[in-house]
Amino acid sequence: MDLIISVLGLLTLLLEGIGCQGVYAPPTVRIVHSGHACNVEEERHAERVYTIREGETLELTCLVTGHPRPQIRWTKTAGSVSDRFQDSSVFNETLHITKIQRHQGGRYYCKAENGLGSPAIKSIRVDVYFLDDPVVTVHQSVGEAKEQFYYERTVFLRCMANSNPPVRYSWHRGRDVLSQGSDKGVEIYEPFFTQLQGETKILKLKNLRPQDYANYSCIASVRNVCGISDRNIVFKLTNKTVSPSIKLLVEDPIVVNPGQTVSLVCITTGGEPKPTLSWVSSSDSLPEKSVVKGGTLTLPAITSDEAGVYSCVATNNVGNPAKKSTTIVVRAMKKGRFWITPDPYHNDDNIQIGREVKISCQVEATPPEELTFGWLKNGRALRSSERMVITQTDPDTSPGTTNLDIIDLKFTDFGTYTCVAALKGGGIPEISIDVNISSTTVPPLFFSFLVPPNLTVPRGKSPLVVREGDTVELECLVSGKPKPIILWSRADKEAPMPDGSLQVESYDGVLRIVNVSREMTGSYRCQTSQFNGFNVKPREAVVELIVQYPPSVEPVSLEMRQGLGRPVAMNCRVLRAHPSRVLRYEWRLGNRLLHAGHFDQSDETEYTVKSLNREGWGEYTCDVINEAGAGRCTFLVTGKAYPPEFYYDTYSPLWQNRPRVYGFKLQWTQMNPNAVDRIVAYRLGIRQMGQQRWWEQEITVEGTITKGELITHNLTELIKPEAYEVRLTPITRFGEGDSTIRIITYSAPVNPHLREFHCSFEEEPICMFTQDKNDDFDWTRHSAATRDTKYTPNTGPSGDRSGSKQGFYMYIETSRPRKEGEVARLVSPFFNVAPKNPYGITNPPAYCFGFFFHMYGKHIGTLNALLRQKGQAATEGPTWSLSGNQGDHWKQAKVSIHPTASFQVVLEGIRGPGIEGDIAIDDVTLEEGECRDIPAINLRSAAPSTSAHIWLLSVTLAMTFLWGQR
């Protein structure tokens, strides 16, 4: 025994005292699972598959090792963007999805990286199982289609259900099972082309007979995987079975005014079984305010956006659905505009007396066939004549357009012409467009009362130089009568305007840009529009915009740590600036000017402190200046030490494990330990989670810390099972450095010590316990009350064994759908018994297996403790057993076991006759030697087996607890 202890002690020292640089390690990662898994195949063609039922909770935890502490990121493939996960810096990050849906299945990756070596990546495929209700559809032979199936010789009943895994189908007629060959008039087969897989799908009734009119049941099954029960549907086939037919009691199309209430009525005219009616629209979804009642669809206060095609669909799963549609047209008029065309028969931009002129008026209308136009001159109706010709353009070439041609223009034609647009159905306000024709005397023989447009850029307005962030107005002077609309766009590149559009309208020729940016530098085109003006070749002009901006520099901010007497070099580089000429720089410490100058050929400037003193610590700035302003590099020079890096891979950090308190081995390394000055001490702060007060102490450091050196400090008298926040701050002769914080929690050691194993289920891996794959349901990890007393009163504990509301324990939930006699088993990891002689164990050692239990409720079943040995059949019965209500208290159980090979201990909960039967366990222990001070409990002990009698006669040999599956 002494030899074994010595060897293990040496191993511990090797693991904990790795050389200075050796403590730094690239990340490793593994994924552990909890939640509501149906099954987990650890390895199958080099992949792990996690099977879960739809609607259950998925929980995956990424456990990592490596120093410095790795960063963790969860990602997912085969899913939508919304299913992806963001970067996380939480250690042992748990991925938790409640009520998982089928689309959330796929491969999940855990990636860990800490800057050393390559990132560590592990993945697990999540397979979501589900089974939807089956649907039966009935079809007739296409070649012999009749109005009713009664006259049809062949009928097909097709059963379909969405599922994962693939579904299997079975058919029943009444109470009789139908199978291939059981009835000559029945054929069961699977179609050749299908996306669903299964044994049978289509039931073919050949040469329809009177006995074929019956109730047919299709049962869909996934063989009860994940506890998914079978689904079935019944279809009644009669001589009246027929596909649906419908009729719409509305016109097509329906033309209405905005704001009206529209009702669409659809009725069934045939179909057995009775068809179900539904409404759909061409926009995929019905308007939010629509109301569907039976076959009537009501659209209150309809708007133009709700216009479209609406369809009534009738289904009864017989034949094809029936569908009837109508179109709703909502009256509307918008965008009234005009243009004037000089003499269409002469290529002239001017309008002259004695020649022809055309005034065009256009309006967008719905429906276009209801659009009517009228013309007025000076408010009086104008009729078409030989000299005033009114026409309406062909709707196919220029819809909604009317023209007034004035032949042989005279002075008497001066006045105001009004185009009036209206819809025949009424209810929509008219649109009126006025065109004023007046006269202006010009040189002899030419009178011009309509002046073609002209564009110019005011003097000094191009190029236009502004500062970034200013408000700028680009201006084009427009003349002409009538005055046209101006269109602004980018002239130098295919780029949007500042508001994001490709073109901006302006009625005064001014383009106003607020908070102008450097990206807006370039050429802008102003151009006349043909609308509300002359229909002549557009006039255009270009305005150049130059945006000046301060220099962009790097680094914008940089922290530099350095000790006294050492040099510090700071470098500031110019990336871009406009204008780039006349650049100067100024170096300052606080407000004190250190150095100034101009750039020559170089694009960077450097300032060096040859020997840093205490006055040299502080914020250094370098301002790089041009006409538009200054860009600033900032350097924070400090004597603060870098933060320590906690070491999370400590071998067995729980060094003290007494009944109510525990100790924790805190380890860390120092980042860049000599960057500033020697670390002389650390200030350690610790507080219990949820508390405000910090307890602090100083840890003195002897000698110089080297890079990668692992430092250890033991925390003592921590209360079980509370978690603590630990803060660690390095101290040099220059003062305190940056702090690091971590959380420590109580849990059983992953690698238990030689003489004792203890598990209180405080961490998710639950000390490597696993759920038995051959039981009926699982144990559940929980804290506080097992269930809300509103639902399950008078059963289960109100806290863990220590009385803590935050502490965890394991329990069996006996509410529905659990049934009496169902079993849940929790299995420990393997413990190896190592013999001293090479020929095996002749005298098996003794161990004391102990745990606390809570069995409170009038429906309590049975709690058993069993022993499983590797390579041996199960024992004849439990080594410990207890049944019935034991009161609302935690009690302790102990039993001696004597294994002869690697072994596991099993805790088995059996559900009693009702829901008030929750059984809980906590603080499982395994110690070397026979049990002492066994609690007096009225329990039903199992009779010892023959092997047990042999064990009781054996003597104890040395053993070690090792994990069998490491």
C-alpha positions, 0 to 999 in steps of 0.5 A: 500500500505504501508503495502504491501511495508513493507512486501515485504521489509521484504521478501527482507531482509530475502532473502538477509540476510540469516545467515552466513552459510546459504548462502552456498547452493548445486546447483539447475539446470534448462534447458531453451531453445531458438533456432528454436524449433518446440515444447517443451513439458514441462512435459510428463511422467516426461520428457521434449521433445524439437522438432526441424527440421533437419538443424535448430539451437539447443540452450539450456542454463543451468541455475544454482543456488548455492554457491560457484558457481557450475561447469557445464557439458553437456553430451549426451546419444544415440549418438556417442563419437564425440557428447559428450561435455567436462567439462565447467566452464562457468556459464549459459553455453549454448549448441549451435548446428548449422544445427543439424542432425538427429543423434544428437538427444537424451537426453542431460544432464546438471550437476552442482556441487559445492562440497555441497550435491549431484550434480544437474542434469536435462535433456531434450530429443531432437527429430530431425524431418526430412522427406527424399524424398520417393523412389518407387520400383517395384517388380513382383510376384516371382512365376510368374516371367517373363522377362517383367512386361507386361506378369506378372499378379501381380505387387507391387509398394512399397513406402518408406521414412525415417522420424521422426515422422512416415510418412503417405503415399498416392497413386495417379494414374494420378490425381485419388486418390487410396484407399483401395476398390476404385478399385477391381484391386488395393489393398493397405496394409502395410507389416507385417515385416517393420522398417517403420511405416505408413498408407500405403506403398505397392500398389498391382496391381492384374491381371494387366490390360491395364488401370494399365499402368499409372503414379503413385504418392506416397506422403509422409507426416508428417502432416506439423509438424515443417513446413516440407512439403510433399514429392512426387515421380512419377513412370511411369509403362508401358508394357516395364517396366523391371528390369536392365541387364548389361554387363562388357566389361572386362576380369576377372580377370584383371592382370596389372603392377603397374603404369598402367591405368586401365579402366573398362567399364560397359554397360546396355543391358536392363531396363526400366526406364533407369538404373543408373550405379554406381561402388563399390569396395571391400574396401567399397570406390573407390580410391581417384584418380579414375574417374567415367564417365557414366559406365566407371571406370578409375584407373590411375597409379594403385597401389597394395593397389588398387587391389581388386574386383570392381563391376558395379551396375545398378538400376532403382527401378524395381526388384533387382539391376543388379551387375557384378564384376571383380577382378583387380590383381596388379603384385608384388614381395617382401620379398626374403629370404633363408634358408639352411637345413643340411642333411634332412635324418639325425638329424644333425646341421652340414653339411658334405662332402658326405652328402645332403644339401638343399638350399631353396628360398622363394618370396611372389608374386602376382599373385602366378601362374605367379612366376618362379624360376631359379638357377645359380652357379657362374653366370651360369645357373644351370639345374636340374640333378641327383645330383643337384635336382631343385624342386618347393614346392607345392603352397598350403603348402609353396607358392612361394618356390623353393629348390636346393638339392645337393646330395653327397656334394663334394669340387667341389660344393663350390661357389655362388648359386643364386636364381632368381625369376621373374613373367611371365607377366614381368614389375616387377624387378627380385629378386636375392638371393645369397648363398655363400658356401666356405670351412674351414678346421677342424679336420680330416675327417670333412670339414665344410664350413657352420657353424651352428649359436651360440648365447652368451651374452658378459661378463658384458652385463647382467644384464645391469644397466642403468639410466632412460632416458639413451640410452642403447644397449642390445647385443647378439654375433652371430656366424655361416656361413651364419650369421642369423638374430636375433629376439628380444622379451620380455622374462619375460611377454607378452608385446610389445617391446619399439617401440610397436611391439612384435618382432624386427629384428637385423642384428648385434645382437644389440638392441638399446633403446633410452630414456629408461623408468622404464617400460622397466625393465625386460628380453629380449630374442635374438633368431636366425631366420631360414631365411637367415641362417640354418634351425635348432632349433633356438638358444637363449639367455637372457639379463637382463635389470635393469632401475634405476629411481629417487624416485616418491614422493607426493605431487609434489606441494602444496600451504599452506596459513598461518598467522604469529605466526602459525605453519606449518607442511609439509610432503613428502612421497616416493611412489616408487624408484629404487634402494630403498636403501640408500635414504636420504632427504634434506629440504630447504627454497630457497637455504638454507639447513634446515634439512637432514637425512636418511630414516629408516623404514618409507617412509615419512619425515616431517618438521615443522615450529613452529611459522611462521615469515615473513622470513618463507614465501617462497618455501620449497623443500624436495629432496628425493635422491637415486643413480638415482637422486632426487624426489622433494616435493614443498610447497609454504607457503604464507600469501596471502588470499584466493580469494573471491567467487562471489554470483550469486543468488542475489535476484534482483541484478538490484537495480537502473534502470534509462533510460540510466544507471543501478546499480548492487548489487555485493555480495560475500563471502570470502573463508576461511576468517581467514586462514591467517589474518583478511581481512581489505579491498578489492580492487575493479577493474571494466572495460567496456567489450572491454576497456583496462582501469581499474577503481579501488577503495578500500572497507574497511572492519569493523570487522572480516568476518565470514565463509559464511558471505554475503558481498554487494557492490553497483555498480552505474552509469553503462551504459545500456546495456553494460557489465562489468568485475569486479575484486575483491582482498582481502587485509590483513596486509600482502598484497594482496591476490588472485583475482576473476573475474566475468562478469556482464551484464544488464538484466531486473530483474527476479523478478520485483520490485513492481512498475515497470517491464522492459525488454530489451532482453539483456539475453537469457531467455528474461525476461520469455517472450515466443513464442505463440504456435498457431502463424505462426512463431517466434520473433527472438532475435538479435543484430546490423542489423537484416540482411545483407543489401546485402540480405534485404536492407532498413528494420530493425534497425541498433542497439538496442533502445539505439543505441548500436551495442551490445544491443539486441532486438526482431524482426520478420524476413519477408524474405522467406518463410514467406507469407503476413498475417502470424503472430508472437506473443510474450507473457509476463509471467503472472502478478498477481493482488492481492486484499486487500479484500478476495472477489476479485477485484471490482475496477481494477487497471491501468497499463501503458504498454510501449515499443519502436518499429522500423517499417521501410521498404516499406512492413511493415505490422502491430504491435499490442499490446493485453491483455490476462486475465486468465480465460477470452476470448480474448479481442475484439481487440488490445489495440494498433495497428499501420501499415505501414512504420514509418521511420528508427527510434525507437519510443515509444508507451504507452497504459493504461490497466485495468486487473481484473485478472492475465494477460499477454501482447502480442506483435503481428507482422503481415507480410506485402506484401514483404520482406522489412517488418522487425518489431522490439521492445525493452525496454518493460515496465509495470508500476503502474498507468495510462500512462502519456506523451503518445507519439503523434503517428499516430496510429490506436487504437482499440475501447474499449470493454465493459470491458474496459469501466468498467475499466475506471470507476474503481478506483485503488487498490493495486497490486503486480507483481508476476510471475505466473509460478514460 
